[in-house]
Amino acid sequence: MSHPTADTEKVDPFAALDGRKASVISTHVVVSTLRDADEALTFLENHPRRAEIAEEGAAILDDPVQLKKLVRKIDLTIAPLLAAVYFLQFLDKTTLSYTAVMGIRKDTHLVGQDYSDLSMLFYVGFLVTEFPTQYLAQHLSRIGRYLGVNIMIWGLILGFHGACTSFAGLAVVRTLLGVFESCVAPILVMIIAMWYKKEEQGRRVSWFYVCNSLTQIFGGLVAYGVSFTHGKFASWRIFYIAIGAMTMVIGLVVCIFLPDSPVKARRFTDAEKVAALLRVKDNQSGTQNSHLKKDQVFEAFKDIRIWLVCLATLLSSIPNGGLSNFSSILLTTFGYTSQQALILNAPSGAVGVVCVLSIGYLSDKWRDRSLVMLICIFPTILGAGLMIGLDPKGIPKNKAGLLAASFLTGTFGAAFMLLLAWNASNIAGHSKKVTANALTLVSFCVGNILGTQTFQAKQAPGYISGKISIIATLSALCFVVVGLRLYNDWLNRKNERALAEMSEAEKDELREKMAFADQTDRKNVFFKYTH
C-alpha cells in the first residue's frame, strides 16, 4: 500500500510550500488565498505540468554542472542590464557636474547659488515621486518594462537639456529627470532579491553599483573629448544630446530583455524557473506580489531597523550630494584647469571601481555587511580631512596631495551599495520591501539635497562647510552602522529562541510554508538577518 504523503507529493509536488493548507503536525494556515501569497506559489501550484517540472527543476538543482549553468544564465540575463541601467542613471544625473566646466554656467547665465539649486532640484523631483512610482511598479507587476519606459523618457528629457538657455529651463528638465530616475534603485534591489541567495547578493549589487565609478571614467573622458569641439553648438549641448540618445536606446533594450521576475522570465524554461525559485527558497523573502498590503506598509513604518537604514542612508548621501556635483569644480580649486579636471575624474573612478568590487566580494565572503562598510568609510573621512589641511581658505598648499585626497573620497560610495544589499537581504513581504526601499531612497534624496547646499558659492574656492560636513556625517554613520549590526544580531537571537520551542517536524513543515507566503520578516521566525 502506498503512503498517503508520497501519493500527495506525486499529485502535487509543491504541496509542502502551500501555506493555505493545514496538516496533521500543525493546524497553522499561513495564507488564506493564492492572492495573498507570493506569485511564485501561484506559478508552482497552478502549473498544468507541475509534477514534471518539479522533477526537472530538482534534477537541475541536484546536478552541480546544470546548477552552475543556471546561475551563469541568470547572471548573463540580469547583471549586464542592471549594470547598464545604473551606469546611465548615475551618468545622466551627474552630467551637470561635467558640463559645469564646459561652459553651461556661462551660456545659461547661472549666478550665485543657481548651480547648487539645479543640483538640488533633481532630488526634489526624485523625492516627490519615490512612493508613487514604487507602488505603481508593484501594481503593474511588470517591473522590467516599467523600468525600460522610464529610462527612455528620462533619456529624452536629458536631450532637452541641450536646448536650455536659462536657469528656468534647466530647472524644469532637472526636476523631470529626477521624477523618472526615481524608480531605478529600488527596482534593481527587488530584482537582486528575487534571483539570488543572500550570500550572493552583496557581490551582485556591486556589479551594478560599480557603474557609479565607471561613469566617472567614461563621463570624464567623453566630456574631455567633447570639450575640444568648436562649432555652432556649444560642447556641453552636444554632450547632453549624445548621452540622451544613448540612454533611450538602452531603455528600449531593457524593455525587451529584462525579465519582470523568475516566473515571467521568457528566456527560461519552466524547469529552470522552478530551479531558480527553489534555489532561493531559503531566503524566506519570495519574489513579488502585485497587491498592496496595508499591514505590511504599516509594519515598515514601525520597524526601527528600517529607520536606522534610512538614517544611515541620509548620512551617506549628504557627502554624495556635494561630491557628485562639485568634484570637477573642487579639482579646479586645487589648481587644475577645467580640461584637466574632466580627465582627472577617470582615475578617481578607477579607485571607486576597485573599492566597490572588493567591498561587494568581501561582504559576501565574510557574510558581514557592517564591518566591510566601516572599512570603506574611513578613507573618505581621511580624504576630507586632507582637503581641509592642504587647502585652507581655498589656497592649495600641495597640489598632488589634494589630488590624492580627492581620490580617497571615492571609497565611501560603497557604503550606500551595502545599504542596498542590506535591504535586499533583510526585508521580506513584498509590500514591506517596496515601502522600505522607497523610504531608503527618500532618505537618499533628502541627504543629497542637503549635500548640494553644504557647498556654498560664497565660500568658494575653499568650500569649507562642504568638506567639514563630509567628516561629520560619515563619522556619525559609523555609529549607526554599529547600532544596526547589534540590532540585527538581537533579532536573530529572538528568532532562535522561538525556534527552540518548536519540534523538528513543526520547523521543517512551517519553514516550507513560509518560503513563498509573502509574509514579512518580523512574522517569520525562520528569517535570518545579515549583519
C-alpha positions in Angstrom: 0.0 0.0 0.0 1.4 3.4 -0.9 2.0 6.0 1.7 -0.6 8.9 1.5 2.1 11.6 1.8 4.0 10.0 -1.1 0.8 9.9 -3.2 0.1 13.6 -2.4 3.6 14.6 -3.5 3.2 12.8 -6.8 -0.1 14.6 -7.5 1.1 18.0 -6.0 4.9 18.1 -5.5 4.6 21.7 -4.2 2.0 20.9 -1.6 4.6 21.5 1.2 5.1 25.1 0.1 1.3 25.9 0.1 0.6 27.9 3.2 -3.1 27.6 2.6 -3.1 24.0 3.8 -3.0 22.9 7.4 -1.6 19.5 8.3 -1.6 16.8 10.9 1.5 18.3 12.5 0.3 21.8 12.5 -3.1 23.4 12.0 -1.5 26.8 11.2 -2.7 28.3 8.0 0.0 30.8 6.7 -2.1 32.4 3.9 -5.7 32.2 3.1 -5.6 32.5 -0.7 -3.1 32.5 -3.5 -3.8 36.2 -4.0 -2.2 36.8 -0.6 0.8 34.6 -1.4 3.9 35.2 -3.5 3.5 34.9 -7.2 6.0 32.0 -7.1 3.5 29.9 -5.2 0.7 30.7 -7.7 3.0 29.7 -10.6 4.0 26.4 -8.9 0.5 25.4 -7.7 -1.4 26.3 -10.9 1.1 24.9 -13.4 -0.6 22.1 -15.5 2.6 20.1 -15.6 3.7 20.7 -12.0 4.7 17.1 -11.4 7.0 17.1 -14.4 8.6 20.5 -13.9 9.1 19.7 -10.2 11.2 16.7 -11.2 13.0 18.6 -13.9 13.8 21.5 -11.6 15.0 19.2 -8.9 17.3 17.5 -11.4 18.9 20.9 -12.2 19.5 21.6 -8.6 20.9 18.2 -7.9 23.4 18.4 -10.8 26.3 20.7 -10.0 27.1 21.2 -13.7 23.5 22.2 -14.6 23.2 24.3 -11.4 26.3 26.3 -12.3 25.0 26.7 -15.9 21.7 28.0 -14.5 23.4 30.6 -12.2 25.6 31.7 -15.2 22.4 32.1 -17.3 20.8 34.2 -14.6 24.0 36.3 -14.3 24.2 36.9 -18.1 20.5 37.7 -18.3 20.3 40.1 -15.3 23.7 41.6 -14.5 24.6 43.3 -17.8 21.2 45.0 -18.0 21.2 46.2 -14.4 24.7 47.5 -14.8 23.7 49.4 -18.0 20.7 50.9 -16.2 22.7 52.1 -13.2 25.5 53.3 -15.4 23.1 55.5 -17.3 21.3 56.7 -14.2 24.4 57.9 -12.4 25.9 59.3 -15.6 22.7 61.2 -16.6 22.2 62.8 -13.2 25.8 63.9 -12.9 26.1 65.3 -16.4 25.6 68.7 -14.7 29.0 68.3 -12.9 30.8 67.7 -16.2 29.1 70.5 -18.1 29.8 72.9 -15.2 33.4 73.2 -16.5 32.3 73.0 -20.2 30.5 76.4 -20.3 26.9 75.7 -19.2 27.1 78.1 -16.3 28.1 81.0 -18.6 25.8 80.1 -21.5 22.7 79.8 -19.3 23.6 82.7 -17.1 23.8 80.9 -13.8 24.9 83.0 -10.9 25.3 82.6 -7.1 23.5 79.5 -5.8 21.8 78.7 -9.2 24.2 75.8 -9.9 23.7 74.3 -6.4 19.9 74.8 -6.8 19.9 72.9 -10.1 21.8 70.0 -8.4 19.1 70.1 -5.7 16.1 70.1 -8.0 17.0 66.7 -9.4 16.5 65.3 -5.9 13.3 67.3 -5.4 11.7 65.5 -8.4 13.1 62.2 -7.2 11.7 62.7 -3.7 8.2 63.7 -4.7 7.7 60.7 -6.9 9.5 57.9 -5.0 6.5 56.4 -3.3 4.0 56.7 -6.2 6.5 55.2 -8.7 7.3 52.2 -6.5 3.7 51.4 -5.7 2.8 51.8 -9.4 5.6 49.4 -10.3 4.3 46.9 -7.7 0.7 47.2 -9.0 1.7 46.7 -12.7 4.0 43.8 -11.7 5.9 44.3 -14.9 9.0 45.9 -13.5 11.3 45.2 -16.5 9.0 47.1 -18.9 8.2 49.8 -16.4 11.8 50.4 -15.8 12.6 50.5 -19.6 9.9 53.0 -20.3 11.1 55.3 -17.6 14.6 55.1 -18.9 13.5 56.1 -22.4 11.6 59.1 -21.1 14.4 60.4 -19.0 16.8 59.9 -22.0 14.5 62.2 -24.0 14.5 64.7 -21.1 18.3 64.6 -20.9 18.5 65.5 -24.6 16.2 68.5 -23.9 19.0 69.9 -21.5 20.9 70.7 -24.6 18.2 73.2 -25.8 18.1 75.2 -22.5 19.2 78.8 -22.4 18.3 79.9 -18.9 18.1 78.7 -15.3 14.3 78.3 -15.6 14.6 75.8 -18.5 17.3 73.8 -16.7 15.2 73.8 -13.5 12.3 72.2 -15.3 14.3 69.5 -17.1 16.5 68.7 -14.0 13.3 68.2 -11.9 11.7 66.0 -14.5 15.0 64.0 -14.7 14.6 63.2 -11.0 11.0 62.2 -11.5 11.7 59.5 -14.0 15.0 58.3 -12.5 13.4 57.7 -9.0 12.2 54.2 -9.8 15.7 52.7 -10.5 17.5 51.7 -7.3 14.5 50.1 -5.5 13.6 48.0 -8.6 17.2 46.8 -9.0 17.3 45.8 -5.4 14.0 43.9 -5.9 15.4 42.1 -8.8 18.6 41.0 -7.0 16.4 39.8 -4.0 14.2 37.7 -6.4 17.1 35.9 -8.2 19.9 35.4 -5.7 20.7 33.8 -2.4 21.5 36.2 0.5 25.2 35.2 0.4 25.3 36.2 -3.3 23.5 39.5 -3.1 26.3 41.8 -2.0 28.6 40.9 -4.9 25.7 41.1 -7.4 24.7 44.6 -6.1 28.3 45.6 -6.5 28.2 44.5 -10.2 25.7 47.2 -11.0 26.7 49.8 -8.3 30.3 49.8 -9.7 28.9 51.7 -12.6 28.7 54.8 -10.5 32.5 54.7 -10.6 32.7 53.6 -14.2 30.6 56.7 -15.2 33.3 58.9 -13.7 35.8 57.3 -16.0 33.5 57.3 -19.1 31.8 60.6 -18.5 35.1 62.4 -17.7 36.8 61.1 -20.8 33.9 61.8 -23.1 33.4 65.3 -21.6 37.2 65.9 -22.0 37.0 64.9 -25.7 33.9 66.9 -26.4 35.4 70.0 -24.7 37.8 70.3 -27.7 35.0 70.6 -30.2 34.4 74.0 -31.7 31.4 74.7 -33.9 27.9 76.2 -34.0 26.8 74.3 -30.9 28.5 74.5 -27.5 30.3 71.3 -26.5 28.0 70.8 -23.4 24.9 70.8 -25.7 26.4 68.1 -27.9 27.3 66.1 -24.7 23.7 66.2 -23.5 22.2 65.2 -26.8 24.6 62.3 -27.3 24.2 60.9 -23.8 20.4 61.3 -24.0 20.2 59.4 -27.3 22.3 56.5 -25.9 20.0 56.4 -22.8 16.9 56.0 -25.0 18.5 53.1 -26.9 19.4 51.3 -23.7 15.9 51.9 -22.3 14.4 50.0 -25.3 16.8 47.1 -24.8 15.7 46.9 -21.1 12.0 46.9 -22.1 12.7 43.9 -24.4 15.1 41.8 -22.5 14.9 42.4 -18.7 12.7 39.7 -17.0 10.0 41.0 -14.7 10.6 38.1 -12.3 11.8 34.5 -12.3 8.1 33.4 -13.0 7.8 35.8 -16.0 11.3 35.2 -17.5 10.6 34.3 -21.1 14.2 33.1 -21.9 13.9 30.4 -19.1 12.2 27.1 -19.4 9.6 26.2 -16.8 12.1 23.7 -15.3 14.7 26.5 -15.0 12.1 28.8 -13.4 11.3 26.1 -10.8 15.0 25.6 -10.1 15.6 29.4 -9.8 12.7 29.7 -7.4 13.7 26.7 -5.2 17.3 27.8 -5.2 16.4 31.0 -3.3 13.6 29.4 -1.2 15.8 29.6 2.0 15.9 33.4 1.7 12.4 33.3 3.1 11.6 36.5 1.2 9.9 35.3 -2.0 9.7 37.2 -5.3 6.7 39.6 -5.6 3.0 40.2 -5.0 1.1 42.8 -7.0 -1.3 43.6 -4.3 -0.5 46.4 -1.8 -0.9 45.1 1.7 -1.6 47.9 4.2 -0.5 45.8 7.2 2.9 45.4 5.6 3.2 49.1 4.8 2.4 50.0 8.4 4.9 47.4 9.7 7.6 49.0 7.5 6.9 52.4 9.1 7.0 50.9 12.6 10.2 48.9 12.1 13.1 50.5 13.9 15.6 48.7 11.8 14.3 50.3 8.6 14.6 53.8 10.2 18.2 53.0 11.1 18.9 52.1 7.5 17.2 55.4 6.4 19.3 57.3 8.9 22.5 55.6 7.6 21.4 56.4 4.0 20.8 60.0 4.9 24.3 60.3 6.5 26.0 58.7 3.5 24.1 60.7 1.0 25.0 64.2 2.3 28.6 63.8 1.2 27.4 62.2 -2.1 25.2 65.2 -2.9 28.2 67.5 -2.6 30.9 65.5 -4.1 29.0 64.1 -7.1 28.1 67.6 -8.2 31.2 69.5 -7.1 34.0 67.1 -7.8 35.1 68.8 -11.1 34.8 72.2 -9.5 36.9 71.2 -6.5 39.7 70.0 -8.8 39.8 73.4 -10.4 40.1 75.0 -7.0 43.2 72.8 -6.3 45.0 74.4 -9.3 44.0 72.2 -12.2 42.5 73.6 -15.4 38.9 72.8 -16.4 40.0 70.3 -19.0 42.4 68.6 -16.6 39.6 68.4 -14.0 37.5 66.5 -16.5 40.1 63.9 -17.3 41.2 63.5 -13.6 37.7 62.1 -12.9 38.9 59.0 -14.6 41.5 57.8 -12.0 39.1 58.8 -9.3 36.5 56.5 -10.9 39.1 53.7 -11.1 39.6 53.9 -7.3 35.9 53.6 -6.9 35.7 50.5 -9.2 38.3 48.7 -7.2 36.7 49.6 -3.9 33.1 48.7 -4.8 34.0 45.3 -6.3 36.3 44.5 -3.4 33.7 45.5 -0.8 30.9 43.6 -2.5 33.1 40.5 -2.7 34.2 40.7 0.9 30.7 41.3 2.3 29.5 38.0 0.7 32.6 36.1 1.6 32.6 37.2 5.2 28.7 37.3 5.3 29.2 40.6 7.1 27.9 43.9 5.7 28.6 46.2 8.6 32.3 45.5 9.2 33.0 45.9 5.5 31.0 49.1 5.4 33.2 50.7 8.1 36.3 49.7 6.1 35.1 51.8 3.1 34.1 54.8 5.1 37.4 55.6 6.9 39.4 56.6 3.8 36.9 59.2 2.8 37.0 60.8 6.3 40.8 60.9 5.9 40.5 62.4 2.4 38.1 65.2 3.5 40.5 66.0 6.4 43.4 66.3 4.0 41.4 68.6 1.7 40.9 71.0 4.7 44.5 70.7 5.9 46.1 71.1 2.4 43.7 73.7 1.1 43.0 76.2 4.0 40.8 79.0 2.9 41.0 77.9 -0.8 44.7 78.4 -1.0 46.2 75.0 -2.1 49.4 74.1 -0.4 50.1 70.7 -2.1 48.5 70.1 -5.5 49.5 66.4 -5.7 48.4 65.8 -2.1 45.0 67.3 -2.8 44.5 65.2 -5.8 45.3 62.1 -3.7 42.8 63.3 -1.1 40.2 63.7 -3.9 40.8 60.0 -4.9 40.4 58.9 -1.3 36.9 60.4 -1.2 35.8 57.9 -3.8 35.7 55.0 -1.4 32.6 55.9 0.7 30.2 55.3 -2.1 30.4 51.5 -1.4 28.6 52.2 1.9 25.3 53.0 0.2 25.8 50.0 -2.0 25.9 47.8 1.1 22.8 49.5 2.5 21.0 48.5 -0.7 22.4 44.9 -0.3 21.1 45.0 3.3 17.6 45.9 2.1 17.8 43.0 -0.4 18.8 40.5 2.3 17.0 41.7 5.4 13.4 42.5 4.4 10.6 40.1 3.5 7.0 40.8 2.4 6.7 42.5 -1.0 4.7 45.5 0.2 7.1 46.0 3.1 10.1 45.7 0.7 8.6 48.3 -1.6 7.9 50.6 1.2 11.3 50.1 2.9 13.1 50.7 -0.4 11.0 53.8 -1.1 11.8 55.2 2.4 15.5 54.4 1.8 15.5 56.3 -1.5 13.6 59.2 0.1 16.4 59.4 2.7 18.9 59.3 -0.2 17.1 62.3 -1.8 17.0 64.3 1.4 20.7 63.6 2.0 21.7 64.6 -1.5 19.5 67.8 -1.3 21.3 68.8 1.9 24.6 67.8 0.4 24.3 70.2 -2.5 23.7 73.0 -0.1 26.8 72.3 2.0 28.9 73.6 -0.8 28.1 77.3 -0.7 29.1 79.6 -3.6 30.0 82.4 -1.1 32.7 80.0 0.4 34.4 79.4 -3.0 37.1 78.3 -3.6 37.6 76.8 -0.1 34.1 75.3 0.3 35.0 74.6 4.0 31.4 73.8 5.1 31.1 71.1 2.4 34.4 69.4 3.5 33.5 69.6 7.2 30.1 68.0 6.5 31.8 65.0 4.9 33.8 64.3 8.1 30.8 64.9 10.4 28.2 62.8 8.6 30.5 59.9 7.8 31.7 59.8 11.4 28.1 59.7 12.6 27.4 56.9 10.0 29.9 54.7 11.7 27.9 54.7 14.9 24.6 54.0 13.1 26.2 51.0 11.3 27.4 49.5 14.6 23.8 50.0 16.0 22.3 48.2 13.0 24.7 45.3 13.4 23.8 44.9 17.1 20.0 45.2 16.4 20.1 42.6 13.6 22.0 40.2 15.8 19.4 40.7 18.6 16.6 39.9 16.1 18.3 36.7 15.1 18.7 35.6 18.7 15.0 36.3 19.3 14.1 34.1 16.3 16.4 31.3 17.6 14.6 31.4 21.0 11.2 31.0 19.2 12.5 28.1 17.1 13.9 26.3 20.2 10.3 25.9 21.4 9.2 24.1 18.2 9.6 20.4 17.4 11.8 19.5 14.4 8.7 18.3 12.5 7.0 21.6 13.1 10.0 23.6 12.0 10.5 21.5 8.8 6.9 22.0 7.8 6.4 25.6 8.6 9.7 26.6 7.0 8.5 25.3 3.7 5.1 27.0 4.0 6.7 30.4 4.9 9.1 30.4 1.9 6.6 31.8 -0.6 3.8 33.0 1.7 4.7 36.8 1.2 4.9 37.2 5.0 7.1 39.9 6.5 10.5 39.2 8.1 9.2 40.1 11.5 6.4 37.5 11.2 8.8 34.7 10.0 10.9 33.0 12.7 12.9 31.3 10.0 14.1 34.7 8.6 17.9 35.2 9.1 19.1 38.8 9.2 22.5 39.6 7.7 24.6 41.7 10.0 
